[in-house]
């Protein structure tokens, strides 16, 4: 089945530095990628939606200059957390829209998540 | 705005003790209702998609049902390996984003 590979799985960074998270779709082309963040014992909150080759659409309240999203190819999307601070510590998850998986996987394939800790 | 409410927040079951999880939703038009399983520190794992009221789907000990206002996830004779957080999400006909509920954390004791 469709797989989205997300790296790194865990990262610890110092306050003020930037961190890049990668999501790659394996064996399928992800024209649309979604980025979520999840706080402990809370649900997935959509941060932004990106379409290949165009600018990402950010949800209300999400700082686009802080969370930079690049979707330059049909198999790779990246989220860069710039000038990270402790309050950015969270679990970040990507999801790719896979139309071919609609019947077997619901049409949305999720990465395994990245635990970001800012110290 | 789409709204998804899951109950209960947490459920502790004895092995073999069947139970149900609820997902109530509000959308302008339902394109699909999704159930996912999420283990700690992992991404959601797809379980089911339901599209219309009256639809039911089964997978091993899990069965999902759908009405016009809510969905239920029935867990029959659960085992400890069924312990996880179960997430419900909806997709509106006017969009392709998913709106998630807060989840139900299920713990099954041997």
Interface residues (C-beta under 8 A of the other chain):
Chain A: X4 X6 X32 X34 X41 X42 X43 X44 X45 X46 X49 X91 X93 X95 X97 X102 X105 X106 X107 X108 X109 X110 X111 X112 X113 X115
Chain B: X32 X34 X36 X41 X42 X43 X44 X45 X46 X48 X49 X87 X96 X97 X98 X99 X100 X101 X102 X103 X105
